[in-house]
Amino acid sequence: MAESAAFWREKTLQQMSAEEWESLCDGCGKCCLHKLEDEDSGELLLTSVACAYLDCDACRCTVYPERKSYVPECLTLRPEHLDELRWLPASCAYRLLYEGSDLPSWHPLVSGSRESVHANQISVRNKVISETEVDESDWDLYIIDSIE
């Protein structure tokens, strides 16, 4: 991608248009994994159980525009809330830019390909199970350290 087209280097997260903001999503699907909270410590525990609406191969939400009507607790990322979202994966473009880093070479905006996130094994493709396939009471059996 041409240096001049690298809007994420030229603008703050708050200055980005809605289209630019949405394009930061690399399509990894990690934010669609269920997390459990340890009642004693408050620690968030990542599982390999994906939301029922995540296409686990494409790593995209199948109901994205209407997701809040299907999953009311699904979050809408906004620049002003990024400091509160400690569960975002370290590879997440929103988190990287918020923390002052650049986008990695595998990010679709840099590579020019939506497949690069999968080819570099960053996405959840072939690593997760849909919540439709496992009982919620068993999610603790799917706790993982990371998806990498």
N, CA, C and O atoms as a GROMACS GRO file, in nm:
protein
  592
    1MET      N    1   0.085  -0.118   0.000
    1MET     CA    2   0.000   0.000   0.000
    1MET      C    3   0.089   0.123   0.000
    1MET      O    4   0.192   0.127   0.068
    2ALA      N    5   0.049   0.220  -0.074
    2ALA     CA    6   0.128   0.344  -0.085
    2ALA      C    7   0.129   0.417   0.048
    2ALA      O    8   0.028   0.422   0.120
    3GLU      N    9   0.244   0.473   0.081
    3GLU     CA   10   0.261   0.546   0.207
    3GLU      C   11   0.156   0.655   0.224
    3GLU      O   12   0.106   0.675   0.335
    4SER      N   13   0.122   0.726   0.115
    4SER     CA   14   0.026   0.836   0.125
    4SER      C   15  -0.114   0.786   0.159
    4SER      O   16  -0.196   0.863   0.208
    5ALA      N   17  -0.143   0.661   0.133
    5ALA     CA   18  -0.275   0.605   0.162
    5ALA      C   19  -0.285   0.551   0.304
    5ALA      O   20  -0.390   0.502   0.344
    6ALA      N   21  -0.177   0.560   0.379
    6ALA     CA   22  -0.174   0.505   0.515
    6ALA      C   23  -0.238   0.604   0.613
    6ALA      O   24  -0.170   0.665   0.695
    7PHE      N   25  -0.371   0.618   0.602
    7PHE     CA   26  -0.444   0.714   0.685
    7PHE      C   27  -0.421   0.693   0.834
    7PHE      O   28  -0.425   0.789   0.911
    8TRP      N   29  -0.398   0.569   0.876
    8TRP     CA   30  -0.379   0.538   1.017
    8TRP      C   31  -0.248   0.597   1.072
    8TRP      O   32  -0.232   0.608   1.193
    9ARG      N   33  -0.158   0.635   0.984
    9ARG     CA   34  -0.035   0.702   1.028
    9ARG      C   35  -0.052   0.854   1.029
    9ARG      O   36   0.026   0.925   1.094
   10GLU      N   37  -0.151   0.902   0.959
   10GLU     CA   38  -0.171   1.046   0.943
   10GLU      C   39  -0.278   1.101   1.037
   10GLU      O   40  -0.277   1.220   1.069
   11LYS      N   41  -0.369   1.017   1.082
   11LYS     CA   42  -0.482   1.061   1.164
   11LYS      C   43  -0.481   0.993   1.299
   11LYS      O   44  -0.429   0.883   1.314
   12THR      N   45  -0.540   1.061   1.396
   12THR     CA   46  -0.564   0.995   1.525
   12THR      C   47  -0.687   0.907   1.508
   12THR      O   48  -0.761   0.920   1.411
   13LEU      N   49  -0.708   0.819   1.602
   13LEU     CA   50  -0.827   0.734   1.597
   13LEU      C   51  -0.954   0.819   1.597
   13LEU      O   52  -1.052   0.786   1.531
   14GLN      N   53  -0.952   0.928   1.671
   14GLN     CA   54  -1.068   1.016   1.680
   14GLN      C   55  -1.094   1.092   1.548
   14GLN      O   56  -1.207   1.131   1.522
   15GLN      N   57  -0.992   1.112   1.467
   15GLN     CA   58  -1.006   1.186   1.342
   15GLN      C   59  -1.053   1.099   1.226
   15GLN      O   60  -1.091   1.151   1.121
   16MET      N   61  -1.052   0.970   1.243
   16MET     CA   62  -1.088   0.879   1.134
   16MET      C   63  -1.236   0.884   1.102
   16MET      O   64  -1.320   0.902   1.191
   17SER      N   65  -1.266   0.869   0.974
   17SER     CA   66  -1.406   0.857   0.932
   17SER      C   67  -1.458   0.721   0.977
   17SER      O   68  -1.380   0.633   1.013
   18ALA      N   69  -1.588   0.704   0.974
   18ALA     CA   70  -1.648   0.574   1.010
   18ALA      C   71  -1.594   0.464   0.919
   18ALA      O   72  -1.567   0.353   0.966
   19GLU      N   73  -1.579   0.493   0.792
   19GLU     CA   74  -1.528   0.394   0.696
   19GLU      C   75  -1.383   0.356   0.728
   19GLU      O   76  -1.347   0.239   0.726
   20GLU      N   77  -1.301   0.457   0.759
   20GLU     CA   78  -1.162   0.429   0.796
   20GLU      C   79  -1.156   0.347   0.924
   20GLU      O   80  -1.079   0.252   0.934
   21TRP      N   81  -1.236   0.384   1.022
   21TRP     CA   82  -1.239   0.313   1.150
   21TRP      C   83  -1.274   0.166   1.128
   21TRP      O   84  -1.205   0.077   1.179
   22GLU      N   85  -1.379   0.141   1.053
   22GLU     CA   86  -1.421   0.003   1.027
   22GLU      C   87  -1.314  -0.075   0.951
   22GLU      O   88  -1.298  -0.195   0.974
   23SER      N   89  -1.242  -0.010   0.862
   23SER     CA   90  -1.139  -0.079   0.783
   23SER      C   91  -1.020  -0.123   0.867
   23SER      O   92  -0.939  -0.204   0.822
   24LEU      N   93  -1.008  -0.070   0.988
   24LEU     CA   94  -0.899  -0.114   1.077
   24LEU      C   95  -0.916  -0.258   1.123
   24LEU      O   96  -0.818  -0.324   1.157
   25CYS      N   97  -1.040  -0.305   1.124
   25CYS     CA   98  -1.063  -0.443   1.166
   25CYS      C   99  -0.993  -0.536   1.067
   25CYS      O  100  -1.018  -0.530   0.947
   26ASP      N  101  -0.906  -0.622   1.119
   26ASP     CA  102  -0.830  -0.712   1.032
   26ASP      C  103  -0.905  -0.840   0.998
   26ASP      O  104  -0.858  -0.919   0.916
   27GLY      N  105  -1.020  -0.862   1.061
   27GLY     CA  106  -1.098  -0.981   1.032
   27GLY      C  107  -1.043  -1.106   1.099
   27GLY      O  108  -1.060  -1.217   1.048
   28CYS      N  109  -0.979  -1.089   1.213
   28CYS     CA  110  -0.923  -1.206   1.282
   28CYS      C  111  -1.029  -1.287   1.357
   28CYS      O  112  -1.014  -1.408   1.373
   29GLY      N  113  -1.136  -1.220   1.402
   29GLY     CA  114  -1.243  -1.288   1.473
   29GLY      C  115  -1.218  -1.306   1.622
   29GLY      O  116  -1.303  -1.360   1.692
   30LYS      N  117  -1.104  -1.262   1.673
   30LYS     CA  118  -1.070  -1.283   1.814
   30LYS      C  119  -1.164  -1.212   1.910
   30LYS      O  120  -1.190  -1.261   2.020
   31CYS      N  121  -1.216  -1.098   1.870
   31CYS     CA  122  -1.304  -1.025   1.960
   31CYS      C  123  -1.439  -1.096   1.974
   31CYS      O  124  -1.517  -1.063   2.064
   32CYS      N  125  -1.468  -1.191   1.887
   32CYS     CA  126  -1.594  -1.264   1.891
   32CYS      C  127  -1.585  -1.392   1.975
   32CYS      O  128  -1.680  -1.471   1.978
   33LEU      N  129  -1.473  -1.411   2.041
   33LEU     CA  130  -1.459  -1.527   2.130
   33LEU      C  131  -1.515  -1.492   2.267
   33LEU      O  132  -1.499  -1.380   2.316
   34HIS      N  133  -1.579  -1.589   2.327
   34HIS     CA  134  -1.635  -1.566   2.460
   34HIS      C  135  -1.523  -1.561   2.564
   34HIS      O  136  -1.425  -1.636   2.558
   35LYS      N  137  -1.542  -1.472   2.658
   35LYS     CA  138  -1.451  -1.459   2.770
   35LYS      C  139  -1.527  -1.491   2.897
   35LYS      O  140  -1.647  -1.465   2.907
   36LEU      N  141  -1.458  -1.549   2.992
   36LEU     CA  142  -1.516  -1.577   3.123
   36LEU      C  143  -1.441  -1.492   3.224
   36LEU      O  144  -1.322  -1.467   3.209
   37GLU      N  145  -1.511  -1.448   3.327
   37GLU     CA  146  -1.445  -1.370   3.431
   37GLU      C  147  -1.432  -1.454   3.557
   37GLU      O  148  -1.530  -1.510   3.606
   38ASP      N  149  -1.310  -1.461   3.609
   38ASP     CA  150  -1.285  -1.530   3.735
   38ASP      C  151  -1.351  -1.447   3.845
   38ASP      O  152  -1.316  -1.330   3.865
   39GLU      N  153  -1.446  -1.506   3.915
   39GLU     CA  154  -1.522  -1.433   4.016
   39GLU      C  155  -1.435  -1.383   4.130
   39GLU      O  156  -1.465  -1.280   4.190
   40ASP      N  157  -1.328  -1.453   4.161
   40ASP     CA  158  -1.241  -1.414   4.272
   40ASP      C  159  -1.143  -1.304   4.234
   40ASP      O  160  -1.130  -1.204   4.304
   41SER      N  161  -1.075  -1.323   4.121
   41SER     CA  162  -0.969  -1.230   4.082
   41SER      C  163  -1.016  -1.120   3.985
   41SER      O  164  -0.951  -1.016   3.973
   42GLY      N  165  -1.128  -1.144   3.918
   42GLY     CA  166  -1.174  -1.049   3.816
   42GLY      C  167  -1.101  -1.067   3.684
   42GLY      O  168  -1.129  -0.995   3.588
   43GLU      N  169  -1.008  -1.163   3.678
   43GLU     CA  170  -0.931  -1.188   3.556
   43GLU      C  171  -1.023  -1.237   3.445
   43GLU      O  172  -1.112  -1.319   3.467
   44LEU      N  173  -1.000  -1.185   3.324
   44LEU     CA  174  -1.075  -1.231   3.208
   44LEU      C  175  -1.003  -1.351   3.148
   44LEU      O  176  -0.882  -1.347   3.125
   45LEU      N  177  -1.077  -1.455   3.123
   45LEU     CA  178  -1.022  -1.579   3.069
   45LEU      C  179  -1.077  -1.599   2.928
   45LEU      O  180  -1.199  -1.603   2.908
   46LEU      N  181  -0.989  -1.612   2.833
   46LEU     CA  182  -1.027  -1.631   2.693
   46LEU      C  183  -1.065  -1.776   2.668
   46LEU      O  184  -1.001  -1.868   2.719
   47THR      N  185  -1.170  -1.794   2.589
   47THR     CA  186  -1.207  -1.931   2.548
   47THR      C  187  -1.193  -1.943   2.398
   47THR      O  188  -1.180  -1.843   2.327
   48SER      N  189  -1.197  -2.064   2.351
   48SER     CA  190  -1.197  -2.089   2.206
   48SER      C  191  -1.339  -2.111   2.156
   48SER      O  192  -1.361  -2.174   2.052
   49VAL      N  193  -1.436  -2.059   2.231
   49VAL     CA  194  -1.578  -2.068   2.194
   49VAL      C  195  -1.618  -1.936   2.128
   49VAL      O  196  -1.610  -1.830   2.189
   50ALA      N  197  -1.662  -1.946   2.004
   50ALA     CA  198  -1.698  -1.827   1.927
   50ALA      C  199  -1.848  -1.800   1.932
   50ALA      O  200  -1.929  -1.892   1.947
   51CYS      N  201  -1.883  -1.674   1.920
   51CYS     CA  202  -2.022  -1.632   1.909
   51CYS      C  203  -2.090  -1.712   1.796
   51CYS      O  204  -2.028  -1.743   1.695
   52ALA      N  205  -2.215  -1.742   1.816
   52ALA     CA  206  -2.291  -1.819   1.717
   52ALA      C  207  -2.297  -1.750   1.581
   52ALA      O  208  -2.316  -1.816   1.479
   53TYR      N  209  -2.280  -1.618   1.579
   53TYR     CA  210  -2.292  -1.543   1.455
   53TYR      C  211  -2.158  -1.521   1.384
   53TYR      O  212  -2.153  -1.456   1.280
   54LEU      N  213  -2.052  -1.574   1.440
   54LEU     CA  214  -1.923  -1.564   1.373
   54LEU      C  215  -1.911  -1.676   1.271
   54LEU      O  216  -1.928  -1.793   1.304
   55ASP      N  217  -1.882  -1.640   1.148
   55ASP     CA  218  -1.849  -1.739   1.046
   55ASP      C  219  -1.706  -1.780   1.078
   55ASP      O  220  -1.613  -1.703   1.053
   56CYS      N  221  -1.688  -1.898   1.133
   56CYS     CA  222  -1.556  -1.940   1.184
   56CYS      C  223  -1.454  -1.964   1.075
   56CYS      O  224  -1.335  -1.978   1.105
   57ASP      N  225  -1.496  -1.971   0.950
   57ASP     CA  226  -1.401  -1.983   0.839
   57ASP      C  227  -1.363  -1.845   0.785
   57ASP      O  228  -1.245  -1.816   0.767
   58ALA      N  229  -1.461  -1.763   0.760
   58ALA     CA  230  -1.434  -1.628   0.708
   58ALA      C  231  -1.388  -1.533   0.819
   58ALA      O  232  -1.328  -1.430   0.792
   59CYS      N  233  -1.418  -1.570   0.945
   59CYS     CA  234  -1.385  -1.487   1.062
   59CYS      C  235  -1.453  -1.352   1.056
   59CYS      O  236  -1.393  -1.249   1.089
   60ARG      N  237  -1.576  -1.352   1.015
   60ARG     CA  238  -1.657  -1.231   1.006
   60ARG      C  239  -1.795  -1.258   1.067
   60ARG      O  240  -1.846  -1.369   1.060
   61CYS      N  241  -1.851  -1.155   1.125
   61CYS     CA  242  -1.986  -1.164   1.181
   61CYS      C  243  -2.087  -1.176   1.067
   61CYS      O  244  -2.082  -1.098   0.971
   62THR      N  245  -2.176  -1.271   1.079
   62THR     CA  246  -2.275  -1.293   0.973
   62THR      C  247  -2.394  -1.198   0.984
   62THR      O  248  -2.476  -1.189   0.892
   63VAL      N  249  -2.404  -1.127   1.096
   63VAL     CA  250  -2.515  -1.033   1.117
   63VAL      C  251  -2.462  -0.896   1.161
   63VAL      O  252  -2.528  -0.825   1.236
   64TYR      N  253  -2.342  -0.861   1.115
   64TYR     CA  254  -2.273  -0.742   1.166
   64TYR      C  255  -2.359  -0.616   1.176
   64TYR      O  256  -2.363  -0.556   1.284
   65PRO      N  257  -2.427  -0.573   1.071
   65PRO     CA  258  -2.505  -0.449   1.084
   65PRO      C  259  -2.615  -0.455   1.190
   65PRO      O  260  -2.650  -0.353   1.250
   66GLU      N  261  -2.670  -0.575   1.213
   66GLU     CA  262  -2.780  -0.593   1.309
   66GLU      C  263  -2.736  -0.665   1.437
   66GLU      O  264  -2.821  -0.706   1.516
   67ARG      N  265  -2.607  -0.682   1.458
   67ARG     CA  266  -2.557  -0.766   1.565
   67ARG      C  267  -2.613  -0.731   1.702
   67ARG      O  268  -2.637  -0.820   1.784
   68LYS      N  269  -2.635  -0.603   1.730
   68LYS     CA  270  -2.685  -0.561   1.861
   68LYS      C  271  -2.827  -0.612   1.886
   68LYS      O  272  -2.866  -0.631   2.001
   69SER      N  273  -2.904  -0.634   1.781
   69SER     CA  274  -3.040  -0.687   1.800
   69SER      C  275  -3.035  -0.838   1.829
   69SER      O  276  -3.126  -0.891   1.892
   70TYR      N  277  -2.930  -0.905   1.784
   70TYR     CA  278  -2.914  -1.047   1.810
   70TYR      C  279  -2.837  -1.074   1.939
   70TYR      O  280  -2.869  -1.165   2.015
   71VAL      N  281  -2.736  -0.992   1.963
   71VAL     CA  282  -2.650  -1.007   2.081
   71VAL      C  283  -2.637  -0.869   2.146
   71VAL      O  284  -2.541  -0.796   2.118
   72PRO      N  285  -2.732  -0.833   2.232
   72PRO     CA  286  -2.733  -0.698   2.290
   72PRO      C  287  -2.603  -0.661   2.362
   72PRO      O  288  -2.567  -0.543   2.366
   73GLU      N  289  -2.534  -0.757   2.417
   73GLU     CA  290  -2.409  -0.727   2.489
   73GLU      C  291  -2.287  -0.713   2.397
   73GLU      O  292  -2.177  -0.684   2.444
   74CYS      N  293  -2.306  -0.735   2.267
   74CYS     CA  294  -2.197  -0.716   2.172
   74CYS      C  295  -2.156  -0.569   2.175
   74CYS      O  296  -2.240  -0.480   2.166
   75LEU      N  297  -2.027  -0.545   2.186
   75LEU     CA  298  -1.978  -0.409   2.199
   75LEU      C  299  -1.952  -0.346   2.063
   75LEU      O  300  -1.914  -0.412   1.967
   76THR      N  301  -1.973  -0.217   2.059
   76THR     CA  302  -1.936  -0.137   1.943
   76THR      C  303  -1.809  -0.061   1.984
   76THR      O  304  -1.813   0.024   2.072
   77LEU      N  305  -1.699  -0.092   1.919
   77LEU     CA  306  -1.573  -0.025   1.953
   77LEU      C  307  -1.578   0.121   1.911
   77LEU      O  308  -1.622   0.154   1.802
   78ARG      N  309  -1.532   0.205   1.999
   78ARG     CA  310  -1.522   0.349   1.975
   78ARG      C  311  -1.387   0.395   2.030
   78ARG      O  312  -1.339   0.340   2.129
   79PRO      N  313  -1.326   0.495   1.968
   79PRO     CA  314  -1.195   0.543   2.016
   79PRO      C  315  -1.194   0.581   2.164
   79PRO      O  316  -1.096   0.555   2.235
   80GLU      N  317  -1.300   0.640   2.209
   80GLU     CA  318  -1.304   0.686   2.348
   80GLU      C  319  -1.317   0.575   2.451
   80GLU      O  320  -1.305   0.600   2.571
   81HIS      N  321  -1.340   0.453   2.406
   81HIS     CA  322  -1.355   0.341   2.499
   81HIS      C  323  -1.237   0.244   2.498
   81HIS      O  324  -1.236   0.148   2.575
   82LEU      N  325  -1.139   0.267   2.414
   82LEU     CA  326  -1.031   0.169   2.398
   82LEU      C  327  -0.951   0.147   2.526
   82LEU      O  328  -0.901   0.036   2.548
   83ASP      N  329  -0.937   0.247   2.611
   83ASP     CA  330  -0.862   0.229   2.734
   83ASP      C  331  -0.933   0.136   2.832
   83ASP      O  332  -0.871   0.086   2.926
   84GLU      N  333  -1.061   0.114   2.811
   84GLU     CA  334  -1.140   0.027   2.899
   84GLU      C  335  -1.147  -0.118   2.849
   84GLU      O  336  -1.194  -0.206   2.920
   85LEU      N  337  -1.100  -0.141   2.728
   85LEU     CA  338  -1.118  -0.272   2.666
   85LEU      C  339  -0.992  -0.356   2.678
   85LEU      O  340  -0.922  -0.381   2.580
   86ARG      N  341  -0.964  -0.399   2.799
   86ARG     CA  342  -0.842  -0.475   2.827
   86ARG      C  343  -0.840  -0.613   2.762
   86ARG      O  344  -0.736  -0.678   2.758
   87TRP      N  345  -0.952  -0.657   2.713
   87TRP     CA  346  -0.961  -0.789   2.653
   87TRP      C  347  -0.924  -0.791   2.505
   87TRP      O  348  -0.910  -0.899   2.447
   88LEU      N  349  -0.907  -0.674   2.443
   88LEU     CA  350  -0.868  -0.674   2.302
   88LEU      C  351  -0.734  -0.745   2.286
   88LEU      O  352  -0.642  -0.721   2.365
   89PRO      N  353  -0.721  -0.832   2.187
   89PRO     CA  354  -0.594  -0.904   2.170
   89PRO      C  355  -0.480  -0.809   2.134
   89PRO      O  356  -0.503  -0.702   2.077
   90ALA      N  357  -0.359  -0.847   2.168
   90ALA     CA  358  -0.240  -0.765   2.142
   90ALA      C  359  -0.222  -0.737   1.993
   90ALA      O  360  -0.161  -0.637   1.957
   91SER      N  361  -0.274  -0.823   1.908
   91SER     CA  362  -0.260  -0.806   1.763
   91SER      C  363  -0.367  -0.715   1.703
   91SER      O  364  -0.360  -0.683   1.584
   92CYS      N  365  -0.465  -0.672   1.782
   92CYS     CA  366  -0.577  -0.592   1.732
   92CYS      C  367  -0.529  -0.455   1.686
   92CYS      O  368  -0.459  -0.385   1.759
   93ALA      N  369  -0.567  -0.416   1.565
   93ALA     CA  370  -0.526  -0.287   1.508
   93ALA      C  371  -0.572  -0.170   1.594
   93ALA      O  372  -0.500  -0.072   1.609
   94TYR      N  373  -0.691  -0.180   1.649
   94TYR     CA  374  -0.741  -0.071   1.734
   94TYR      C  375  -0.650  -0.054   1.856
   94TYR      O  376  -0.614   0.057   1.893
   95ARG      N  377  -0.615  -0.164   1.915
   95ARG     CA  378  -0.527  -0.160   2.033
   95ARG      C  379  -0.386  -0.114   1.994
   95ARG      O  380  -0.328  -0.029   2.061
   96LEU      N  381  -0.333  -0.168   1.886
   96LEU     CA  382  -0.199  -0.130   1.842
   96LEU      C  383  -0.188   0.020   1.818
   96LEU      O  384  -0.095   0.085   1.866
   97LEU      N  385  -0.285   0.076   1.745
   97LEU     CA  386  -0.281   0.219   1.716
   97LEU      C  387  -0.304   0.301   1.841
   97LEU      O  388  -0.242   0.406   1.860
   98TYR      N  389  -0.393   0.256   1.927
   98TYR     CA  390  -0.419   0.327   2.053
   98TYR      C  391  -0.291   0.334   2.138
   98TYR      O  392  -0.265   0.434   2.204
   99GLU      N  393  -0.213   0.225   2.133
   99GLU     CA  394  -0.090   0.218   2.212
   99GLU      C  395   0.030   0.280   2.141
   99GLU      O  396   0.141   0.279   2.194
  100GLY      N  397   0.008   0.335   2.022
  100GLY     CA  398   0.114   0.406   1.951
  100GLY      C  399   0.198   0.321   1.856
  100GLY      O  400   0.300   0.368   1.807
  101SER      N  401   0.156   0.199   1.830
  101SER     CA  402   0.229   0.112   1.738
  101SER      C  403   0.171   0.127   1.597
  101SER      O  404   0.067   0.189   1.578
  102ASP      N  405   0.240   0.069   1.500
  102ASP     CA  406   0.193   0.070   1.361
  102ASP      C  407   0.122  -0.062   1.332
  102ASP      O  408   0.127  -0.155   1.413
  103LEU      N  409   0.059  -0.069   1.219
  103LEU     CA  410  -0.005  -0.194   1.177
  103LEU      C  411   0.101  -0.291   1.128
  103LEU      O  412   0.197  -0.250   1.063
  104PRO      N  413   0.086  -0.419   1.159
  104PRO     CA  414   0.183  -0.520   1.114
  104PRO      C  415   0.171  -0.548   0.964
  104PRO      O  416   0.071  -0.512   0.901
  105SER      N  417   0.272  -0.609   0.908
  105SER     CA  418   0.276  -0.635   0.763
  105SER      C  419   0.163  -0.725   0.716
  105SER      O  420   0.123  -0.716   0.599
  106TRP      N  421   0.110  -0.811   0.803
  106TRP     CA  422   0.002  -0.901   0.763
  106TRP      C  423  -0.136  -0.834   0.765
  106TRP      O  424  -0.233  -0.892   0.717
  107HIS      N  425  -0.146  -0.714   0.819
  107HIS     CA  426  -0.277  -0.647   0.826
  107HIS      C  427  -0.326  -0.619   0.684
  107HIS      O  428  -0.248  -0.574   0.600
  108PRO      N  429  -0.453  -0.645   0.656
  108PRO     CA  430  -0.505  -0.625   0.520
  108PRO      C  431  -0.483  -0.484   0.463
  108PRO      O  432  -0.466  -0.471   0.342
  109LEU      N  433  -0.484  -0.381   0.545
  109LEU     CA  434  -0.458  -0.246   0.494
  109LEU      C  435  -0.314  -0.230   0.446
  109LEU      O  436  -0.286  -0.148   0.359
  110VAL      N  437  -0.223  -0.309   0.503
  110VAL     CA  438  -0.082  -0.302   0.465
  110VAL      C  439  -0.054  -0.401   0.352
  110VAL      O  440   0.011  -0.366   0.253
  111SER      N  441  -0.103  -0.523   0.366
  111SER     CA  442  -0.075  -0.628   0.267
  111SER      C  443  -0.158  -0.614   0.140
  111SER      O  444  -0.117  -0.659   0.033
  112GLY      N  445  -0.276  -0.552   0.153
  112GLY     CA  446  -0.365  -0.540   0.039
  112GLY      C  447  -0.452  -0.662   0.018
  112GLY      O  448  -0.523  -0.672  -0.082
  113SER      N  449  -0.446  -0.758   0.112
  113SER     CA  450  -0.523  -0.881   0.098
  113SER      C  451  -0.593  -0.918   0.228
  113SER      O  452  -0.532  -0.918   0.335
  114ARG      N  453  -0.722  -0.949   0.219
  114ARG     CA  454  -0.799  -0.993   0.336
  114ARG      C  455  -0.752  -1.132   0.383
  114ARG      O  456  -0.777  -1.170   0.497
  115GLU      N  457  -0.685  -1.205   0.298
  115GLU     CA  458  -0.638  -1.339   0.333
  115GLU      C  459  -0.509  -1.339   0.414
  115GLU      O  460  -0.475  -1.441   0.476
  116SER      N  461  -0.438  -1.229   0.416
  116SER     CA  462  -0.308  -1.227   0.485
  116SER      C  463  -0.321  -1.255   0.634
  116SER      O  464  -0.231  -1.314   0.694
  117VAL      N  465  -0.430  -1.214   0.696
  117VAL     CA  466  -0.451  -1.240   0.838
  117VAL      C  467  -0.466  -1.391   0.864
  117VAL      O  468  -0.427  -1.441   0.970
  118HIS      N  469  -0.522  -1.461   0.768
  118HIS     CA  470  -0.538  -1.606   0.780
  118HIS      C  471  -0.408  -1.678   0.742
  118HIS      O  472  -0.366  -1.772   0.810
  119ALA      N  473  -0.345  -1.633   0.635
  119ALA     CA  474  -0.220  -1.696   0.590
  119ALA      C  475  -0.111  -1.687   0.696
  119ALA      O  476  -0.024  -1.773   0.704
  120ASN      N  477  -0.116  -1.581   0.777
  120ASN     CA  478  -0.017  -1.563   0.883
  120ASN      C  479  -0.063  -1.621   1.016
  120ASN      O  480   0.000  -1.599   1.120
  121GLN      N  481  -0.173  -1.695   1.013
  121GLN     CA  482  -0.227  -1.766   1.129
  121GLN      C  483  -0.261  -1.672   1.245
  121GLN      O  484  -0.250  -1.711   1.362
  122ILE      N  485  -0.303  -1.551   1.214
  122ILE     CA  486  -0.342  -1.454   1.315
  122ILE      C  487  -0.489  -1.472   1.352
  122ILE      O  488  -0.529  -1.444   1.465
  123SER      N  489  -0.568  -1.518   1.258
  123SER     CA  490  -0.712  -1.530   1.279
  123SER      C  491  -0.750  -1.656   1.356
  123SER      O  492  -0.667  -1.742   1.386
  124VAL      N  493  -0.880  -1.664   1.388
  124VAL     CA  494  -0.932  -1.780   1.461
  124VAL      C  495  -0.967  -1.896   1.369
  124VAL      O  496  -1.012  -2.001   1.415
  125ARG      N  497  -0.948  -1.878   1.240
  125ARG     CA  498  -0.981  -1.984   1.144
  125ARG      C  499  -0.915  -2.116   1.185
  125ARG      O  500  -0.794  -2.121   1.211
  126ASN      N  501  -0.995  -2.222   1.191
  126ASN     CA  502  -0.951  -2.357   1.227
  126ASN      C  503  -0.900  -2.370   1.371
  126ASN      O  504  -0.830  -2.465   1.404
  127LYS      N  505  -0.936  -2.274   1.457
  127LYS     CA  506  -0.888  -2.276   1.596
  127LYS      C  507  -1.000  -2.269   1.699
  127LYS      O  508  -0.975  -2.280   1.819
  128VAL      N  509  -1.124  -2.251   1.654
  128VAL     CA  510  -1.234  -2.228   1.747
  128VAL      C  511  -1.354  -2.317   1.718
  128VAL      O  512  -1.362  -2.383   1.614
  129ILE      N  513  -1.446  -2.316   1.812
  129ILE     CA  514  -1.571  -2.390   1.798
  129ILE      C  515  -1.685  -2.291   1.822
  129ILE      O  516  -1.673  -2.202   1.906
  130SER      N  517  -1.794  -2.307   1.750
  130SER     CA  518  -1.909  -2.219   1.768
  130SER      C  519  -1.982  -2.252   1.896
  130SER      O  520  -1.988  -2.368   1.937
  131GLU      N  521  -2.037  -2.151   1.959
  131GLU     CA  522  -2.115  -2.173   2.082
  131GLU      C  523  -2.235  -2.262   2.057
  131GLU      O  524  -2.290  -2.318   2.151
  132THR      N  525  -2.276  -2.277   1.931
  132THR     CA  526  -2.389  -2.364   1.898
  132THR      C  527  -2.352  -2.511   1.913
  132THR      O  528  -2.439  -2.598   1.916
  133GLU      N  529  -2.222  -2.539   1.923
  133GLU     CA  530  -2.175  -2.677   1.930
  133GLU      C  531  -2.134  -2.722   2.070
  133GLU      O  532  -2.092  -2.836   2.089
  134VAL      N  533  -2.145  -2.632   2.168
  134VAL     CA  534  -2.101  -2.667   2.303
  134VAL      C  535  -2.194  -2.602   2.405
  134VAL      O  536  -2.238  -2.489   2.386
  135ASP      N  537  -2.224  -2.674   2.510
  135ASP     CA  538  -2.312  -2.623   2.615
  135ASP      C  539  -2.240  -2.512   2.693
  135ASP      O  540  -2.123  -2.526   2.726
  136GLU      N  541  -2.310  -2.405   2.721
  136GLU     CA  542  -2.250  -2.291   2.792
  136GLU      C  543  -2.189  -2.332   2.926
  136GLU      O  544  -2.090  -2.273   2.969
  137SER      N  545  -2.246  -2.431   2.991
  137SER     CA  546  -2.192  -2.476   3.120
  137SER      C  547  -2.055  -2.542   3.103
  137SER      O  548  -1.985  -2.564   3.202
  138ASP      N  549  -2.016  -2.574   2.980
  138ASP     CA  550  -1.887  -2.637   2.953
  138ASP      C  551  -1.783  -2.540   2.897
  138ASP      O  552  -1.672  -2.582   2.865
  139TRP      N  553  -1.815  -2.412   2.885
  139TRP     CA  554  -1.720  -2.316   2.828
  139TRP      C  555  -1.589  -2.314   2.904
  139TRP      O  556  -1.484  -2.286   2.845
  140ASP      N  557  -1.592  -2.341   3.032
  140ASP     CA  558  -1.467  -2.339   3.110
  140ASP      C  559  -1.371  -2.447   3.062
  140ASP      O  560  -1.251  -2.439   3.088
  141LEU      N  561  -1.420  -2.548   2.993
  141LEU     CA  562  -1.334  -2.653   2.939
  141LEU      C  563  -1.258  -2.604   2.816
  141LEU      O  564  -1.166  -2.671   2.769
  142TYR      N  565  -1.295  -2.487   2.764
  142TYR     CA  566  -1.236  -2.431   2.644
  142TYR      C  567  -1.150  -2.307   2.671
  142TYR      O  568  -1.118  -2.231   2.580
  143ILE      N  569  -1.111  -2.288   2.799
  143ILE     CA  570  -1.025  -2.175   2.834
  143ILE      C  571  -0.889  -2.197   2.771
  143ILE      O  572  -0.832  -2.306   2.778
  144ILE      N  573  -0.837  -2.090   2.709
  144ILE     CA  574  -0.707  -2.096   2.642
  144ILE      C  575  -0.623  -1.976   2.686
  144ILE      O  576  -0.676  -1.877   2.736
  145ASP      N  577  -0.493  -1.986   2.667
  145ASP     CA  578  -0.404  -1.874   2.701
  145ASP      C  579  -0.410  -1.765   2.593
  145ASP      O  580  -0.412  -1.646   2.624
  146SER      N  581  -0.413  -1.808   2.469
  146SER     CA  582  -0.422  -1.714   2.358
  146SER      C  583  -0.468  -1.792   2.235
  146SER      O  584  -0.478  -1.914   2.239
  147ILE      N  585  -0.496  -1.722   2.131
  147ILE     CA  586  -0.542  -1.788   2.009
  147ILE      C  587  -0.427  -1.802   1.909
  147ILE      O  588  -0.444  -1.867   1.806
  148GLU      N  589  -0.310  -1.742   1.938
  148GLU     CA  590  -0.197  -1.752   1.846
  148GLU      C  591  -0.146  -1.892   1.842
  148GLU      O  592  -0.050  -1.921   1.771
   0.00000   0.00000   0.00000
